[in-house]
Structures are given as C-alpha cells and as structure tokens.
Amino acid sequence: QVQLQESGPGLVKPSQTLSLTCSVSGGSISSGGYQWTWIRQHPGEGLEWIGNIYYSGSTYYNPSLKSRVTISLDSSKTQFSLNLRSVTAADTAIYYCAREKIAFRSEIFDSWGQGTLVTVSS
Amino acid sequence: DIQMTQSPSTLSASVGDRVTITCRASQSISSSLAWYQQKPGKAPKLLIDKPSSLESGVPSSFSGSGSGTEFTLTINSLQPDDFATYYCQQYNSYPRTFGQGTKVEIK
C-alpha cells in the first residue's frame, strides 16, 4: 500500500521560497497511471489544487499560482517536490501531497500524505 | 476554472438521520466527480467516484448520484463516525477544483 509523507520547513519568511518534499513508499513514481499532486488548505478553509507532475515530467499548474510554482521529480524516483516562490502570509496553509490515480473515466486522489503546516511569517 | 458550489455549508443532524449534500458545477462535468470526507487534523479520504461508485471499505450507507452539473451525496442513517466535512471535486478539466465543503455536525 502506497504511503506519502511531506517534509520541509514549517516556517518560511515572506518573499522567500517555500520548498516541500513528498516521499513515496510502497509504490513507484516511475510507473504510469498516476499523477503526483500538491494540494493546500488554508486554516479552517477548503482545498486548493496547486498542481501535479507525471512520471514523464509533464506538469499542470493552477493558473492562480502558475507564475510562482514548480513541481519536480527527484532523481531517486521516490520523491517529488514543490517550490513556491515569493511567498506571503496568504500562502500559510496545510500542504498535502497526494496521488491522483488515472483510470478509465476516473482521476481521483486515492492516497494522501498527512499534511504539513507551513506558516509564512517574519 | 470550473466552480464547484456545495450546499448547505453546515448541516446539523442526529445519529440515524438521512442527510443529503448537493454539489453544483458551473458547467457540465459529465460524471467526473468525486466525494471526499475530512475529519479534523486529518487528510481527506476518498469516498465515492464517478459519482456513484463507492470506494472499497466505505459503508453502504453512503451513496452518490448525478451527472452534468448537479450531484448529491446521501448518507442514510448517520453514524457517529460520519460527523465530518465533505468535499466534492471535479476532475473533468484543469485546474482541479473542490467545493467549499459541507460540515456535518451533531444536532
């Protein structure tokens, strides 16, 4: 059973870059059929899709964040990462990594990390 | 972007009640909809896809229906473990978008 685990700093200063890594165990990022995704949740609010990456390296980003976001695969093929540049307090949120399973007429988030709170503050 | 609107935002109910949550899409998404359950401090959990296929292990008290722009999640005979926040999500197009959530709380 695949497991995902986010890691990275819990505190980032305004204007700096938020960098998170998602470690994947029990499954391979290198196989097709899945898109590796970042989703965030502002405190007490709903869910916002940030973007995803396929094992080939192709990416999709939320247009609202596209100018500041990069999602990449680690060369080890067991991790993928999120970089969010020029952060402000509005980027304070719980960040989740998730696996989006691609099947016939279905693309669902079937596995999630536990989430990590990132606070943007000086 | 496709906007997903859930109603109600909060629902107060008792154990044993039947509850229905509605999700409306700003344009047709065919059957490209999933429902998630989230409990405090936890990641969302997939409940239903396409939008009437229950995930493995999800109680049969949950059911989903709809297509196009209007969808419903129904919980028959609400159990204590069902008090949570529920989100709909469309995967018809990018960016993926979620409803704002419906909190099911104890009456």
Interface residues (C-beta under 8 A of the other chain):
Chain A: E45 G46 L47 E48 W49 G51 Y60 Y61 N62 P63 S64 Y96 A98 E100 R105 S106 E107 I108 F109 D110 W112 G113 Q114 G115
Chain B: D1 S31 S32 A34 Y36 K42 A43 P44 K45 L46 D49 K50 E55 Y87 Q89 Y91 Y94 P95 R96 T97 F98 G99 Q100 G101
